Amino acid sequence: MEFKTSDKILVGVLEEIKEELDKAIQYSRSKEYTESIEIYNRILNAFNERLSSESLKRLEPFVREIQTSITNNYNLEYKEK
């Protein structure tokens, strides 16, 4: 299966944010939810600012997962207080 150029760009974008996602996950596991939420929000903001609507649509399942992680972190943070 051959990737289109836009597919290669999206794969590159996801590879670039992998390290940030790993940090966010580590913060969540360490119960440092605020830091994790900040990273997830930075990623979503960068997507919204830099990607076309077509690219955003293709990444929609991934974006939903990030939004779910943010919601979960808020819930866990609230439960701890």
mmCIF file of the N, C-alpha and C atoms, coordinates in Angstrom:
data_MODEL
# 
_entry.id   MODEL 
# 
loop_
_atom_site.group_PDB 
_atom_site.id 
_atom_site.type_symbol 
_atom_site.label_atom_id 
_atom_site.label_alt_id 
_atom_site.label_comp_id 
_atom_site.label_asym_id 
_atom_site.label_entity_id 
_atom_site.label_seq_id 
_atom_site.pdbx_PDB_ins_code 
_atom_site.Cartn_x 
_atom_site.Cartn_y 
_atom_site.Cartn_z 
_atom_site.occupancy 
_atom_site.B_iso_or_equiv 
_atom_site.pdbx_formal_charge 
_atom_site.auth_seq_id 
_atom_site.auth_comp_id 
_atom_site.auth_asym_id 
_atom_site.auth_atom_id 
_atom_site.pdbx_PDB_model_num 
ATOM 1   N N  . MET A 1 1  ? 0.844   -1.181 0.000  1.00 0.00 ? 1  MET A N  1 
ATOM 2   C CA . MET A 1 1  ? 0.000   0.000  0.000  1.00 0.00 ? 1  MET A CA 1 
ATOM 3   C C  . MET A 1 1  ? 0.887   1.242  0.000  1.00 0.00 ? 1  MET A C  1 
ATOM 4   N N  . GLU A 1 2  ? 0.604   2.136  -0.892 1.00 0.00 ? 2  GLU A N  1 
ATOM 5   C CA . GLU A 1 2  ? 1.412   3.337  -1.010 1.00 0.00 ? 2  GLU A CA 1 
ATOM 6   C C  . GLU A 1 2  ? 0.713   4.506  -0.322 1.00 0.00 ? 2  GLU A C  1 
ATOM 7   N N  . PHE A 1 3  ? 1.491   5.264  0.426  1.00 0.00 ? 3  PHE A N  1 
ATOM 8   C CA . PHE A 1 3  ? 0.950   6.440  1.094  1.00 0.00 ? 3  PHE A CA 1 
ATOM 9   C C  . PHE A 1 3  ? 0.897   7.611  0.130  1.00 0.00 ? 3  PHE A C  1 
ATOM 10  N N  . LYS A 1 4  ? -0.124  8.425  0.284  1.00 0.00 ? 4  LYS A N  1 
ATOM 11  C CA . LYS A 1 4  ? -0.164  9.699  -0.426 1.00 0.00 ? 4  LYS A CA 1 
ATOM 12  C C  . LYS A 1 4  ? 0.774   10.647 0.311  1.00 0.00 ? 4  LYS A C  1 
ATOM 13  N N  . THR A 1 5  ? 1.140   11.745 -0.332 1.00 0.00 ? 5  THR A N  1 
ATOM 14  C CA . THR A 1 5  ? 2.011   12.721 0.313  1.00 0.00 ? 5  THR A CA 1 
ATOM 15  C C  . THR A 1 5  ? 1.391   13.217 1.608  1.00 0.00 ? 5  THR A C  1 
ATOM 16  N N  . SER A 1 6  ? 0.094   13.487 1.591  1.00 0.00 ? 6  SER A N  1 
ATOM 17  C CA . SER A 1 6  ? -0.558  13.990 2.803  1.00 0.00 ? 6  SER A CA 1 
ATOM 18  C C  . SER A 1 6  ? -0.511  12.950 3.918  1.00 0.00 ? 6  SER A C  1 
ATOM 19  N N  . ASP A 1 7  ? -0.575  11.656 3.564  1.00 0.00 ? 7  ASP A N  1 
ATOM 20  C CA . ASP A 1 7  ? -0.455  10.597 4.568  1.00 0.00 ? 7  ASP A CA 1 
ATOM 21  C C  . ASP A 1 7  ? 0.926   10.630 5.214  1.00 0.00 ? 7  ASP A C  1 
ATOM 22  N N  . LYS A 1 8  ? 1.944   10.821 4.397  1.00 0.00 ? 8  LYS A N  1 
ATOM 23  C CA . LYS A 1 8  ? 3.311   10.871 4.913  1.00 0.00 ? 8  LYS A CA 1 
ATOM 24  C C  . LYS A 1 8  ? 3.483   12.057 5.854  1.00 0.00 ? 8  LYS A C  1 
ATOM 25  N N  . ILE A 1 9  ? 2.866   13.168 5.519  1.00 0.00 ? 9  ILE A N  1 
ATOM 26  C CA . ILE A 1 9  ? 2.945   14.351 6.379  1.00 0.00 ? 9  ILE A CA 1 
ATOM 27  C C  . ILE A 1 9  ? 2.278   14.071 7.716  1.00 0.00 ? 9  ILE A C  1 
ATOM 28  N N  . LEU A 1 10 ? 1.101   13.456 7.687  1.00 0.00 ? 10 LEU A N  1 
ATOM 29  C CA . LEU A 1 10 ? 0.397   13.150 8.933  1.00 0.00 ? 10 LEU A CA 1 
ATOM 30  C C  . LEU A 1 10 ? 1.185   12.157 9.785  1.00 0.00 ? 10 LEU A C  1 
ATOM 31  N N  . VAL A 1 11 ? 1.794   11.178 9.158  1.00 0.00 ? 11 VAL A N  1 
ATOM 32  C CA . VAL A 1 11 ? 2.631   10.227 9.895  1.00 0.00 ? 11 VAL A CA 1 
ATOM 33  C C  . VAL A 1 11 ? 3.794   10.975 10.546 1.00 0.00 ? 11 VAL A C  1 
ATOM 34  N N  . GLY A 1 12 ? 4.382   11.905 9.818  1.00 0.00 ? 12 GLY A N  1 
ATOM 35  C CA . GLY A 1 12 ? 5.468   12.719 10.364 1.00 0.00 ? 12 GLY A CA 1 
ATOM 36  C C  . GLY A 1 12 ? 5.017   13.550 11.546 1.00 0.00 ? 12 GLY A C  1 
ATOM 37  N N  . VAL A 1 13 ? 3.835   14.128 11.447 1.00 0.00 ? 13 VAL A N  1 
ATOM 38  C CA . VAL A 1 13 ? 3.284   14.925 12.545 1.00 0.00 ? 13 VAL A CA 1 
ATOM 39  C C  . VAL A 1 13 ? 3.112   14.048 13.781 1.00 0.00 ? 13 VAL A C  1 
ATOM 40  N N  . LEU A 1 14 ? 2.546   12.875 13.605 1.00 0.00 ? 14 LEU A N  1 
ATOM 41  C CA . LEU A 1 14 ? 2.323   11.976 14.737 1.00 0.00 ? 14 LEU A CA 1 
ATOM 42  C C  . LEU A 1 14 ? 3.643   11.510 15.345 1.00 0.00 ? 14 LEU A C  1 
ATOM 43  N N  . GLU A 1 15 ? 4.645   11.281 14.516 1.00 0.00 ? 15 GLU A N  1 
ATOM 44  C CA . GLU A 1 15 ? 5.959   10.893 15.036 1.00 0.00 ? 15 GLU A CA 1 
ATOM 45  C C  . GLU A 1 15 ? 6.572   12.021 15.850 1.00 0.00 ? 15 GLU A C  1 
ATOM 46  N N  . GLU A 1 16 ? 6.363   13.265 15.406 1.00 0.00 ? 16 GLU A N  1 
ATOM 47  C CA . GLU A 1 16 ? 6.919   14.414 16.116 1.00 0.00 ? 16 GLU A CA 1 
ATOM 48  C C  . GLU A 1 16 ? 6.303   14.593 17.497 1.00 0.00 ? 16 GLU A C  1 
ATOM 49  N N  . ILE A 1 17 ? 5.031   14.278 17.642 1.00 0.00 ? 17 ILE A N  1 
ATOM 50  C CA . ILE A 1 17 ? 4.390   14.498 18.938 1.00 0.00 ? 17 ILE A CA 1 
ATOM 51  C C  . ILE A 1 17 ? 4.465   13.276 19.849 1.00 0.00 ? 17 ILE A C  1 
ATOM 52  N N  . LYS A 1 18 ? 5.053   12.197 19.357 1.00 0.00 ? 18 LYS A N  1 
ATOM 53  C CA . LYS A 1 18 ? 5.139   10.972 20.155 1.00 0.00 ? 18 LYS A CA 1 
ATOM 54  C C  . LYS A 1 18 ? 5.810   11.225 21.504 1.00 0.00 ? 18 LYS A C  1 
ATOM 55  N N  . GLU A 1 19 ? 6.909   11.962 21.498 1.00 0.00 ? 19 GLU A N  1 
ATOM 56  C CA . GLU A 1 19 ? 7.627   12.242 22.746 1.00 0.00 ? 19 GLU A CA 1 
ATOM 57  C C  . GLU A 1 19 ? 6.746   13.036 23.715 1.00 0.00 ? 19 GLU A C  1 
ATOM 58  N N  . GLU A 1 20 ? 6.026   14.012 23.187 1.00 0.00 ? 20 GLU A N  1 
ATOM 59  C CA . GLU A 1 20 ? 5.129   14.801 24.036 1.00 0.00 ? 20 GLU A CA 1 
ATOM 60  C C  . GLU A 1 20 ? 4.010   13.937 24.608 1.00 0.00 ? 20 GLU A C  1 
ATOM 61  N N  . LEU A 1 21 ? 3.472   13.057 23.789 1.00 0.00 ? 21 LEU A N  1 
ATOM 62  C CA . LEU A 1 21 ? 2.425   12.148 24.273 1.00 0.00 ? 21 LEU A CA 1 
ATOM 63  C C  . LEU A 1 21 ? 2.961   11.232 25.368 1.00 0.00 ? 21 LEU A C  1 
ATOM 64  N N  . ASP A 1 22 ? 4.177   10.743 25.184 1.00 0.00 ? 22 ASP A N  1 
ATOM 65  C CA . ASP A 1 22 ? 4.787   9.895  26.208 1.00 0.00 ? 22 ASP A CA 1 
ATOM 66  C C  . ASP A 1 22 ? 4.931   10.652 27.530 1.00 0.00 ? 22 ASP A C  1 
ATOM 67  N N  . LYS A 1 23 ? 5.333   11.928 27.448 1.00 0.00 ? 23 LYS A N  1 
ATOM 68  C CA . LYS A 1 23 ? 5.447   12.748 28.660 1.00 0.00 ? 23 LYS A CA 1 
ATOM 69  C C  . LYS A 1 23 ? 4.090   12.907 29.332 1.00 0.00 ? 23 LYS A C  1 
ATOM 70  N N  . ALA A 1 24 ? 3.070   13.180 28.531 1.00 0.00 ? 24 ALA A N  1 
ATOM 71  C CA . ALA A 1 24 ? 1.724   13.366 29.085 1.00 0.00 ? 24 ALA A CA 1 
ATOM 72  C C  . ALA A 1 24 ? 1.255   12.104 29.803 1.00 0.00 ? 24 ALA A C  1 
ATOM 73  N N  . ILE A 1 25 ? 1.535   10.963 29.209 1.00 0.00 ? 25 ILE A N  1 
ATOM 74  C CA . ILE A 1 25 ? 1.148   9.694  29.829 1.00 0.00 ? 25 ILE A CA 1 
ATOM 75  C C  . ILE A 1 25 ? 1.905   9.489  31.136 1.00 0.00 ? 25 ILE A C  1 
ATOM 76  N N  . GLN A 1 26 ? 3.194   9.801  31.143 1.00 0.00 ? 26 GLN A N  1 
ATOM 77  C CA . GLN A 1 26 ? 3.987   9.659  32.368 1.00 0.00 ? 26 GLN A CA 1 
ATOM 78  C C  . GLN A 1 26 ? 3.453   10.567 33.471 1.00 0.00 ? 26 GLN A C  1 
ATOM 79  N N  . TYR A 1 27 ? 3.104   11.795 33.107 1.00 0.00 ? 27 TYR A N  1 
ATOM 80  C CA . TYR A 1 27 ? 2.533   12.709 34.102 1.00 0.00 ? 27 TYR A CA 1 
ATOM 81  C C  . TYR A 1 27 ? 1.227   12.153 34.664 1.00 0.00 ? 27 TYR A C  1 
ATOM 82  N N  . SER A 1 28 ? 0.400   11.599 33.807 1.00 0.00 ? 28 SER A N  1 
ATOM 83  C CA . SER A 1 28 ? -0.868  11.022 34.274 1.00 0.00 ? 28 SER A CA 1 
ATOM 84  C C  . SER A 1 28 ? -0.613  9.880  35.249 1.00 0.00 ? 28 SER A C  1 
ATOM 85  N N  . ARG A 1 29 ? 0.321   9.038  34.912 1.00 0.00 ? 29 ARG A N  1 
ATOM 86  C CA . ARG A 1 29 ? 0.641   7.900  35.788 1.00 0.00 ? 29 ARG A CA 1 
ATOM 87  C C  . ARG A 1 29 ? 1.211   8.363  37.124 1.00 0.00 ? 29 ARG A C  1 
ATOM 88  N N  . SER A 1 30 ? 1.906   9.519  37.109 1.00 0.00 ? 30 SER A N  1 
ATOM 89  C CA . SER A 1 30 ? 2.480   10.072 38.335 1.00 0.00 ? 30 SER A CA 1 
ATOM 90  C C  . SER A 1 30 ? 1.476   10.922 39.099 1.00 0.00 ? 30 SER A C  1 
ATOM 91  N N  . LYS A 1 31 ? 0.252   10.940 38.605 1.00 0.00 ? 31 LYS A N  1 
ATOM 92  C CA . LYS A 1 31 ? -0.832  11.732 39.191 1.00 0.00 ? 31 LYS A CA 1 
ATOM 93  C C  . LYS A 1 31 ? -0.544  13.233 39.128 1.00 0.00 ? 31 LYS A C  1 
ATOM 94  N N  . GLU A 1 32 ? 0.210   13.641 38.127 1.00 0.00 ? 32 GLU A N  1 
ATOM 95  C CA . GLU A 1 32 ? 0.457   15.056 37.862 1.00 0.00 ? 32 GLU A CA 1 
ATOM 96  C C  . GLU A 1 32 ? -0.444  15.451 36.692 1.00 0.00 ? 32 GLU A C  1 
ATOM 97  N N  . TYR A 1 33 ? -1.727  15.501 36.994 1.00 0.00 ? 33 TYR A N  1 
ATOM 98  C CA . TYR A 1 33 ? -2.742  15.653 35.951 1.00 0.00 ? 33 TYR A CA 1 
ATOM 99  C C  . TYR A 1 33 ? -2.684  17.010 35.264 1.00 0.00 ? 33 TYR A C  1 
ATOM 100 N N  . THR A 1 34 ? -2.393  18.068 36.006 1.00 0.00 ? 34 THR A N  1 
ATOM 101 C CA . THR A 1 34 ? -2.358  19.406 35.413 1.00 0.00 ? 34 THR A CA 1 
ATOM 102 C C  . THR A 1 34 ? -1.309  19.477 34.310 1.00 0.00 ? 34 THR A C  1 
ATOM 103 N N  . GLU A 1 35 ? -0.123  18.930 34.576 1.00 0.00 ? 35 GLU A N  1 
ATOM 104 C CA . GLU A 1 35 ? 0.941   18.942 33.572 1.00 0.00 ? 35 GLU A CA 1 
ATOM 105 C C  . GLU A 1 35 ? 0.539   18.129 32.345 1.00 0.00 ? 35 GLU A C  1 
ATOM 106 N N  . SER A 1 36 ? -0.092  16.997 32.588 1.00 0.00 ? 36 SER A N  1 
ATOM 107 C CA . SER A 1 36 ? -0.542  16.147 31.487 1.00 0.00 ? 36 SER A CA 1 
ATOM 108 C C  . SER A 1 36 ? -1.573  16.871 30.627 1.00 0.00 ? 36 SER A C  1 
ATOM 109 N N  . ILE A 1 37 ? -2.527  17.510 31.274 1.00 0.00 ? 37 ILE A N  1 
ATOM 110 C CA . ILE A 1 37 ? -3.572  18.247 30.559 1.00 0.00 ? 37 ILE A CA 1 
ATOM 111 C C  . ILE A 1 37 ? -2.961  19.363 29.717 1.00 0.00 ? 37 ILE A C  1 
ATOM 112 N N  . GLU A 1 38 ? -1.956  20.056 30.273 1.00 0.00 ? 38 GLU A N  1 
ATOM 113 C CA . GLU A 1 38 ? -1.302  21.136 29.529 1.00 0.00 ? 38 GLU A CA 1 
ATOM 114 C C  . GLU A 1 38 ? -0.670  20.613 28.238 1.00 0.00 ? 38 GLU A C  1 
ATOM 115 N N  . ILE A 1 39 ? -0.019  19.472 28.320 1.00 0.00 ? 39 ILE A N  1 
ATOM 116 C CA . ILE A 1 39 ? 0.611   18.897 27.126 1.00 0.00 ? 39 ILE A CA 1 
ATOM 117 C C  . ILE A 1 39 ? -0.446  18.514 26.100 1.00 0.00 ? 39 ILE A C  1 
ATOM 118 N N  . TYR A 1 40 ? -1.497  17.838 26.549 1.00 0.00 ? 40 TYR A N  1 
ATOM 119 C CA . TYR A 1 40 ? -2.562  17.456 25.619 1.00 0.00 ? 40 TYR A CA 1 
ATOM 120 C C  . TYR A 1 40 ? -3.182  18.691 24.960 1.00 0.00 ? 40 TYR A C  1 
ATOM 121 N N  . ASN A 1 41 ? -3.413  19.739 25.732 1.00 0.00 ? 41 ASN A N  1 
ATOM 122 C CA . ASN A 1 41 ? -3.992  20.964 25.165 1.00 0.00 ? 41 ASN A CA 1 
ATOM 123 C C  . ASN A 1 41 ? -3.051  21.617 24.162 1.00 0.00 ? 41 ASN A C  1 
ATOM 124 N N  . ARG A 1 42 ? -1.749  21.610 24.450 1.00 0.00 ? 42 ARG A N  1 
ATOM 125 C CA . ARG A 1 42 ? -0.773  22.159 23.493 1.00 0.00 ? 42 ARG A CA 1 
ATOM 126 C C  . ARG A 1 42 ? -0.823  21.401 22.175 1.00 0.00 ? 42 ARG A C  1 
ATOM 127 N N  . ILE A 1 43 ? -0.935  20.083 22.254 1.00 0.00 ? 43 ILE A N  1 
ATOM 128 C CA . ILE A 1 43 ? -1.002  19.263 21.040 1.00 0.00 ? 43 ILE A CA 1 
ATOM 129 C C  . ILE A 1 43 ? -2.259  19.600 20.246 1.00 0.00 ? 43 ILE A C  1 
ATOM 130 N N  . LEU A 1 44 ? -3.402  19.659 20.930 1.00 0.00 ? 44 LEU A N  1 
ATOM 131 C CA . LEU A 1 44 ? -4.657  19.976 20.234 1.00 0.00 ? 44 LEU A CA 1 
ATOM 132 C C  . LEU A 1 44 ? -4.617  21.368 19.621 1.00 0.00 ? 44 LEU A C  1 
ATOM 133 N N  . ASN A 1 45 ? -4.075  22.345 20.352 1.00 0.00 ? 45 ASN A N  1 
ATOM 134 C CA . ASN A 1 45 ? -3.972  23.703 19.814 1.00 0.00 ? 45 ASN A CA 1 
ATOM 135 C C  . ASN A 1 45 ? -3.072  23.742 18.584 1.00 0.00 ? 45 ASN A C  1 
ATOM 136 N N  . ALA A 1 46 ? -1.964  23.019 18.633 1.00 0.00 ? 46 ALA A N  1 
ATOM 137 C CA . ALA A 1 46 ? -1.057  22.981 17.477 1.00 0.00 ? 46 ALA A CA 1 
ATOM 138 C C  . ALA A 1 46 ? -1.752  22.348 16.279 1.00 0.00 ? 46 ALA A C  1 
ATOM 139 N N  . PHE A 1 47 ? -2.502  21.277 16.522 1.00 0.00 ? 47 PHE A N  1 
ATOM 140 C CA . PHE A 1 47 ? -3.261  20.663 15.431 1.00 0.00 ? 47 PHE A CA 1 
ATOM 141 C C  . PHE A 1 47 ? -4.218  21.674 14.818 1.00 0.00 ? 47 PHE A C  1 
ATOM 142 N N  . ASN A 1 48 ? -4.985  22.353 15.653 1.00 0.00 ? 48 ASN A N  1 
ATOM 143 C CA . ASN A 1 48 ? -5.991  23.296 15.162 1.00 0.00 ? 48 ASN A CA 1 
ATOM 144 C C  . ASN A 1 48 ? -5.368  24.468 14.420 1.00 0.00 ? 48 ASN A C  1 
ATOM 145 N N  . GLU A 1 49 ? -4.197  24.916 14.862 1.00 0.00 ? 49 GLU A N  1 
ATOM 146 C CA . GLU A 1 49 ? -3.549  26.062 14.237 1.00 0.00 ? 49 GLU A CA 1 
ATOM 147 C C  . GLU A 1 49 ? -2.838  25.704 12.934 1.00 0.00 ? 49 GLU A C  1 
ATOM 148 N N  . ARG A 1 50 ? -2.317  24.487 12.842 1.00 0.00 ? 50 ARG A N  1 
ATOM 149 C CA . ARG A 1 50 ? -1.408  24.177 11.741 1.00 0.00 ? 50 ARG A CA 1 
ATOM 150 C C  . ARG A 1 50 ? -1.923  23.195 10.703 1.00 0.00 ? 50 ARG A C  1 
ATOM 151 N N  . LEU A 1 51 ? -2.944  22.431 11.046 1.00 0.00 ? 51 LEU A N  1 
ATOM 152 C CA . LEU A 1 51 ? -3.416  21.413 10.102 1.00 0.00 ? 51 LEU A CA 1 
ATOM 153 C C  . LEU A 1 51 ? -4.659  21.883 9.362  1.00 0.00 ? 51 LEU A C  1 
ATOM 154 N N  . SER A 1 52 ? -4.776  21.447 8.140  1.00 0.00 ? 52 SER A N  1 
ATOM 155 C CA . SER A 1 52 ? -5.963  21.774 7.349  1.00 0.00 ? 52 SER A CA 1 
ATOM 156 C C  . SER A 1 52 ? -7.164  21.032 7.914  1.00 0.00 ? 52 SER A C  1 
ATOM 157 N N  . SER A 1 53 ? -8.342  21.468 7.530  1.00 0.00 ? 53 SER A N  1 
ATOM 158 C CA . SER A 1 53 ? -9.558  20.798 8.006  1.00 0.00 ? 53 SER A CA 1 
ATOM 159 C C  . SER A 1 53 ? -9.598  19.349 7.524  1.00 0.00 ? 53 SER A C  1 
ATOM 160 N N  . GLU A 1 54 ? -9.066  19.092 6.332  1.00 0.00 ? 54 GLU A N  1 
ATOM 161 C CA . GLU A 1 54 ? -9.017  17.718 5.816  1.00 0.00 ? 54 GLU A CA 1 
ATOM 162 C C  . GLU A 1 54 ? -8.119  16.840 6.697  1.00 0.00 ? 54 GLU A C  1 
ATOM 163 N N  . SER A 1 55 ? -6.964  17.375 7.060  1.00 0.00 ? 55 SER A N  1 
ATOM 164 C CA . SER A 1 55 ? -6.052  16.617 7.924  1.00 0.00 ? 55 SER A CA 1 
ATOM 165 C C  . SER A 1 55 ? -6.664  16.389 9.297  1.00 0.00 ? 55 SER A C  1 
ATOM 166 N N  . LEU A 1 56 ? -7.308  17.416 9.827  1.00 0.00 ? 56 LEU A N  1 
ATOM 167 C CA . LEU A 1 56 ? -7.966  17.269 11.132 1.00 0.00 ? 56 LEU A CA 1 
ATOM 168 C C  . LEU A 1 56 ? -9.038  16.191 11.089 1.00 0.00 ? 56 LEU A C  1 
ATOM 169 N N  . LYS A 1 57 ? -9.762  16.159 9.988  1.00 0.00 ? 57 LYS A N  1 
ATOM 170 C CA . LYS A 1 57 ? -10.818 15.151 9.852  1.00 0.00 ? 57 LYS A CA 1 
ATOM 171 C C  . LYS A 1 57 ? -10.219 13.741 9.846  1.00 0.00 ? 57 LYS A C  1 
ATOM 172 N N  . ARG A 1 58 ? -9.086  13.592 9.189  1.00 0.00 ? 58 ARG A N  1 
ATOM 173 C CA . ARG A 1 58 ? -8.442  12.276 9.128  1.00 0.00 ? 58 ARG A CA 1 
ATOM 174 C C  . ARG A 1 58 ? -7.871  11.869 10.483 1.00 0.00 ? 58 ARG A C  1 
ATOM 175 N N  . LEU A 1 59 ? -7.522  12.859 11.286 1.00 0.00 ? 59 LEU A N  1 
ATOM 176 C CA . LEU A 1 59 ? -6.978  12.570 12.618 1.00 0.00 ? 59 LEU A CA 1 
ATOM 177 C C  . LEU A 1 59 ? -8.059  12.578 13.702 1.00 0.00 ? 59 LEU A C  1 
ATOM 178 N N  . GLU A 1 60 ? -9.302  12.685 13.293 1.00 0.00 ? 60 GLU A N  1 
ATOM 179 C CA . GLU A 1 60 ? -10.406 12.813 14.248 1.00 0.00 ? 60 GLU A CA 1 
ATOM 180 C C  . GLU A 1 60 ? -10.415 11.730 15.335 1.00 0.00 ? 60 GLU A C  1 
ATOM 181 N N  . PRO A 1 61 ? -10.229 10.455 15.010 1.00 0.00 ? 61 PRO A N  1 
ATOM 182 C CA . PRO A 1 61 ? -10.217 9.443  16.085 1.00 0.00 ? 61 PRO A CA 1 
ATOM 183 C C  . PRO A 1 61 ? -9.087  9.686  17.093 1.00 0.00 ? 61 PRO A C  1 
ATOM 184 N N  . PHE A 1 62 ? -7.943  10.099 16.598 1.00 0.00 ? 62 PHE A N  1 
ATOM 185 C CA . PHE A 1 62 ? -6.807  10.387 17.465 1.00 0.00 ? 62 PHE A CA 1 
ATOM 186 C C  . PHE A 1 62 ? -7.100  11.598 18.347 1.00 0.00 ? 62 PHE A C  1 
ATOM 187 N N  . VAL A 1 63 ? -7.683  12.637 17.762 1.00 0.00 ? 63 VAL A N  1 
ATOM 188 C CA . VAL A 1 63 ? -8.046  13.837 18.516 1.00 0.00 ? 63 VAL A CA 1 
ATOM 189 C C  . VAL A 1 63 ? -9.066  13.490 19.595 1.00 0.00 ? 63 VAL A C  1 
ATOM 190 N N  . ARG A 1 64 ? -10.024 12.635 19.266 1.00 0.00 ? 64 ARG A N  1 
ATOM 191 C CA . ARG A 1 64 ? -11.019 12.204 20.260 1.00 0.00 ? 64 ARG A CA 1 
ATOM 192 C C  . ARG A 1 64 ? -10.357 11.487 21.434 1.00 0.00 ? 64 ARG A C  1 
ATOM 193 N N  . GLU A 1 65 ? -9.351  10.686 21.134 1.00 0.00 ? 65 GLU A N  1 
ATOM 194 C CA . GLU A 1 65 ? -8.624  9.985  22.203 1.00 0.00 ? 65 GLU A CA 1 
ATOM 195 C C  . GLU A 1 65 ? -7.924  10.981 23.127 1.00 0.00 ? 65 GLU A C  1 
ATOM 196 N N  . ILE A 1 66 ? -7.328  12.012 22.551 1.00 0.00 ? 66 ILE A N  1 
ATOM 197 C CA . ILE A 1 66 ? -6.668  13.036 23.366 1.00 0.00 ? 66 ILE A CA 1 
ATOM 198 C C  . ILE A 1 66 ? -7.705  13.758 24.219 1.00 0.00 ? 66 ILE A C  1 
ATOM 199 N N  . GLN A 1 67 ? -8.842  14.107 23.626 1.00 0.00 ? 67 GLN A N  1 
ATOM 200 C CA . GLN A 1 67 ? -9.900  14.778 24.384 1.00 0.00 ? 67 GLN A CA 1 
ATOM 201 C C  . GLN A 1 67 ? -10.407 13.896 25.523 1.00 0.00 ? 67 GLN A C  1 
ATOM 202 N N  . THR A 1 68 ? -10.513 12.609 25.283 1.00 0.00 ? 68 THR A N  1 
ATOM 203 C CA . THR A 1 68 ? -10.928 11.669 26.324 1.00 0.00 ? 68 THR A CA 1 
ATOM 204 C C  . THR A 1 68 ? -9.892  11.627 27.444 1.00 0.00 ? 68 THR A C  1 
ATOM 205 N N  . SER A 1 69 ? -8.622  11.646 27.087 1.00 0.00 ? 69 SER A N  1 
ATOM 206 C CA . SER A 1 69 ? -7.559  11.651 28.094 1.00 0.00 ? 69 SER A CA 1 
ATOM 207 C C  . SER A 1 69 ? -7.628  12.905 28.954 1.00 0.00 ? 69 SER A C  1 
ATOM 208 N N  . ILE A 1 70 ? -7.913  14.041 28.329 1.00 0.00 ? 70 ILE A N  1 
ATOM 209 C CA . ILE A 1 70 ? -8.047  15.289 29.081 1.00 0.00 ? 70 ILE A CA 1 
ATOM 210 C C  . ILE A 1 70 ? -9.202  15.177 30.066 1.00 0.00 ? 70 ILE A C  1 
ATOM 211 N N  . THR A 1 71 ? -10.336 14.700 29.597 1.00 0.00 ? 71 THR A N  1 
ATOM 212 C CA . THR A 1 71 ? -11.508 14.542 30.461 1.00 0.00 ? 71 THR A CA 1 
ATOM 213 C C  . THR A 1 71 ? -11.205 13.593 31.613 1.00 0.00 ? 71 THR A C  1 
ATOM 214 N N  . ASN A 1 72 ? -10.565 12.483 31.315 1.00 0.00 ? 72 ASN A N  1 
ATOM 215 C CA . ASN A 1 72 ? -10.213 11.523 32.363 1.00 0.00 ? 72 ASN A CA 1 
ATOM 216 C C  . ASN A 1 72 ? -9.281  12.141 33.398 1.00 0.00 ? 72 ASN A C  1 
ATOM 217 N N  . ASN A 1 73 ? -8.307  12.925 32.932 1.00 0.00 ? 73 ASN A N  1 
ATOM 218 C CA . ASN A 1 73 ? -7.386  13.577 33.864 1.00 0.00 ? 73 ASN A CA 1 
ATOM 219 C C  . ASN A 1 73 ? -8.115  14.570 34.758 1.00 0.00 ? 73 ASN A C  1 
ATOM 220 N N  . TYR A 1 74 ? -9.041  15.344 34.180 1.00 0.00 ? 74 TYR A N  1 
ATOM 221 C CA . TYR A 1 74 ? -9.833  16.270 34.997 1.00 0.00 ? 74 TYR A CA 1 
ATOM 222 C C  . TYR A 1 74 ? -10.614 15.499 36.060 1.00 0.00 ? 74 TYR A C  1 
ATOM 223 N N  . ASN A 1 75 ? -11.221 14.391 35.663 1.00 0.00 ? 75 ASN A N  1 
ATOM 224 C CA . ASN A 1 75 ? -11.999 13.589 36.612 1.00 0.00 ? 75 ASN A CA 1 
ATOM 225 C C  . ASN A 1 75 ? -11.122 13.028 37.723 1.00 0.00 ? 75 ASN A C  1 
ATOM 226 N N  . LEU A 1 76 ? -9.969  12.503 37.367 1.00 0.00 ? 76 LEU A N  1 
ATOM 227 C CA . LEU A 1 76 ? -9.060  11.948 38.367 1.00 0.00 ? 76 LEU A CA 1 
ATOM 228 C C  . LEU A 1 76 ? -8.526  13.031 39.298 1.00 0.00 ? 76 LEU A C  1 
ATOM 229 N N  . GLU A 1 77 ? -8.216  14.189 38.721 1.00 0.00 ? 77 GLU A N  1 
ATOM 230 C CA . GLU A 1 77 ? -7.725  15.306 39.525 1.00 0.00 ? 77 GLU A CA 1 
ATOM 231 C C  . GLU A 1 77 ? -8.795  15.754 40.514 1.00 0.00 ? 77 GLU A C  1 
ATOM 232 N N  . TYR A 1 78 ? -10.029 15.823 40.051 1.00 0.00 ? 78 TYR A N  1 
ATOM 233 C CA . TYR A 1 78 ? -11.143 16.233 40.911 1.00 0.00 ? 78 TYR A CA 1 
ATOM 234 C C  . TYR A 1 78 ? -11.351 15.227 42.042 1.00 0.00 ? 78 TYR A C  1 
ATOM 235 N N  . LYS A 1 79 ? -11.278 13.947 41.733 1.00 0.00 ? 79 LYS A N  1 
ATOM 236 C CA . LYS A 1 79 ? -11.481 12.906 42.748 1.00 0.00 ? 79 LYS A CA 1 
ATOM 237 C C  . LYS A 1 79 ? -10.418 12.964 43.837 1.00 0.00 ? 79 LYS A C  1 
ATOM 238 N N  . GLU A 1 80 ? -9.206  13.372 43.466 1.00 0.00 ? 80 GLU A N  1 
ATOM 239 C CA . GLU A 1 80 ? -8.126  13.442 44.450 1.00 0.00 ? 80 GLU A CA 1 
ATOM 240 C C  . GLU A 1 80 ? -8.278  14.618 45.404 1.00 0.00 ? 80 GLU A C  1 
ATOM 241 N N  . LYS A 1 81 ? -8.988  15.639 44.976 1.00 0.00 ? 81 LYS A N  1 
ATOM 242 C CA . LYS A 1 81 ? -9.143  16.832 45.826 1.00 0.00 ? 81 LYS A CA 1 
ATOM 243 C C  . LYS A 1 81 ? -10.211 16.654 46.811 1.00 0.00 ? 81 LYS A C  1 
# 
